[in-house]
Amino acid sequence: MADIFATLEDIVGLRRKGNPDASYVARLTAQGRAKIAQKLGEEAVETVIAAIGGNKPAIASEAADLMFHLIVLLADAGLTLDDVRAELARREGVSGLDEKASRGT
Ligand SMILES: N=c1c2ncn([C@@H]3O[C@H](COP(=O)(O)OP(=O)(O)OP(=O)(O)O)[C@@H](O)[C@H]3O)c2ncn1[C@@H]1O[C@H](COP(=O)(O)O)[C@@H](O)[C@H]1O
């Protein structure tokens, strides 16, 4: 089965320049980067609220909204999930605590 994130990224890439009357991705993209970022922030807050509530299906649903909007934002910024994968790969094996200590702040 194809990775759903890769599939979604392809769909978002196609829909970005679509008809705003027929596509949510096209409509949101047409509203600009700040609006996309605002939606991402809203979905992040909704994910936080669901996490505190502790209902697993609700958390998964909000996380899906969050990931979807993150993909829309990345596409608008000219970035792909491969860019995020590369950054995470770069960090692989480096403890978050060690990295924080190395900042010396
Ligand atoms: N995965 C998603 C997806 N997840 C969430 N959403 C939409 O994201 C929006 C989230 O907004 P809210 O929950 O805040 O609800 P809202 O009241 O509509 O929000 P606002 O009015 O405040 O903008 C809703 O309209 C959801 O339907 C999604 N819309 C599209 N996709 C995927 O993107 C593909 C392309 O979609 P279109 O661009 O619409 O063709 C679809 O086939 C799906 O695979």
The ligand as an SDF file (V2000), in Angstrom:
LIG
                    3D

 44 47  0  0  0  0  0  0  0  0999 V2000
   -7.3030   15.0760    4.1390 N   0  0  0  0  0  0  0  0  0  0  0  0
   -7.9810   16.0530    3.8120 C   0  0  0  0  0  0  0  0  0  0  0  0
   -8.5850   16.8860    4.8050 C   0  0  0  0  0  0  0  0  0  0  0  0
   -8.5520   16.8470    6.1670 N   0  0  0  0  0  0  0  0  0  0  0  0
   -9.2950   17.8940    6.5680 C   0  0  0  0  0  0  0  0  0  0  0  0
   -9.7850   18.5750    5.5130 N   0  0  0  0  0  0  0  0  0  0  0  0
  -10.6460   19.7550    5.5220 C   0  0  0  0  0  0  0  0  0  0  0  0
  -10.0360   20.7430    6.3150 O   0  0  0  0  0  0  0  0  0  0  0  0
  -11.0440   21.5960    6.8010 C   0  0  0  0  0  0  0  0  0  0  0  0
  -10.7420   21.8170    8.2700 C   0  0  0  0  0  0  0  0  0  0  0  0
  -11.3820   22.8930    8.6840 O   0  0  0  0  0  0  0  0  0  0  0  0
  -12.1600   22.8870   10.0530 P   0  0  0  0  0  0  0  0  0  0  0  0
  -12.1550   21.5540   10.7080 O   0  0  0  0  0  0  0  0  0  0  0  0
  -11.6310   24.0100   10.8480 O   0  0  0  0  0  0  0  0  0  0  0  0
  -13.6330   23.1220    9.5710 O   0  0  0  0  0  0  0  0  0  0  0  0
  -14.2220   24.3470    8.7960 P   0  0  0  0  0  0  0  0  0  0  0  0
  -15.4010   24.7720    9.5930 O   0  0  0  0  0  0  0  0  0  0  0  0
  -14.5210   23.8770    7.3960 O   0  0  0  0  0  0  0  0  0  0  0  0
  -13.0940   25.4720    8.7960 O   0  0  0  0  0  0  0  0  0  0  0  0
  -13.1520   26.9820    8.3340 P   0  0  0  0  0  0  0  0  0  0  0  0
  -14.4970   27.2720    7.7510 O   0  0  0  0  0  0  0  0  0  0  0  0
  -12.8350   27.7560    9.5560 O   0  0  0  0  0  0  0  0  0  0  0  0
  -12.0490   27.1060    7.3040 O   0  0  0  0  0  0  0  0  0  0  0  0
  -12.4060   20.9400    6.5650 C   0  0  0  0  0  0  0  0  0  0  0  0
  -13.0440   21.5600    5.4710 O   0  0  0  0  0  0  0  0  0  0  0  0
  -11.9980   19.5140    6.1910 C   0  0  0  0  0  0  0  0  0  0  0  0
  -12.8940   18.8880    5.2780 O   0  0  0  0  0  0  0  0  0  0  0  0
   -9.3640   17.9820    4.4020 C   0  0  0  0  0  0  0  0  0  0  0  0
   -9.5590   18.2860    3.0830 N   0  0  0  0  0  0  0  0  0  0  0  0
   -8.9880   17.5020    2.1550 C   0  0  0  0  0  0  0  0  0  0  0  0
   -8.2000   16.4010    2.4710 N   0  0  0  0  0  0  0  0  0  0  0  0
   -7.5460   15.5990    1.4090 C   0  0  0  0  0  0  0  0  0  0  0  0
   -7.2270   16.4650    0.3410 O   0  0  0  0  0  0  0  0  0  0  0  0
   -7.7820   15.9570   -0.8650 C   0  0  0  0  0  0  0  0  0  0  0  0
   -8.1210   17.1100   -1.7810 C   0  0  0  0  0  0  0  0  0  0  0  0
   -9.2030   17.8410   -1.2320 O   0  0  0  0  0  0  0  0  0  0  0  0
   -9.8580   19.0210   -2.0820 P   0  0  0  0  0  0  0  0  0  0  0  0
   -8.8110   20.0320   -2.2890 O   0  0  0  0  0  0  0  0  0  0  0  0
  -11.0220   19.5240   -1.2650 O   0  0  0  0  0  0  0  0  0  0  0  0
  -10.2990   18.3950   -3.3750 O   0  0  0  0  0  0  0  0  0  0  0  0
   -8.9920   15.1170   -0.4280 C   0  0  0  0  0  0  0  0  0  0  0  0
   -9.3080   14.1490   -1.3860 O   0  0  0  0  0  0  0  0  0  0  0  0
   -8.4440   14.4890    0.8530 C   0  0  0  0  0  0  0  0  0  0  0  0
   -7.6320   13.3750    0.5190 O   0  0  0  0  0  0  0  0  0  0  0  0
  1  2  2  0
  2  3  1  0
  2 31  1  0
  3  4  1  0
  3 28  2  0
  4  5  2  0
  5  6  1  0
  6  7  1  0
  6 28  1  0
  7  8  1  0
  7 26  1  0
  8  9  1  0
  9 10  1  0
  9 24  1  0
 10 11  1  0
 11 12  1  0
 12 13  2  0
 12 14  1  0
 12 15  1  0
 15 16  1  0
 16 17  2  0
 16 18  1  0
 16 19  1  0
 19 20  1  0
 20 21  2  0
 20 22  1  0
 20 23  1  0
 24 25  1  0
 24 26  1  0
 26 27  1  0
 28 29  1  0
 29 30  2  0
 30 31  1  0
 31 32  1  0
 32 33  1  0
 32 43  1  0
 33 34  1  0
 34 35  1  0
 34 41  1  0
 35 36  1  0
 36 37  1  0
 37 38  2  0
 37 39  1  0
 37 40  1  0
 41 42  1  0
 41 43  1  0
 43 44  1  0
M  END
$$$$
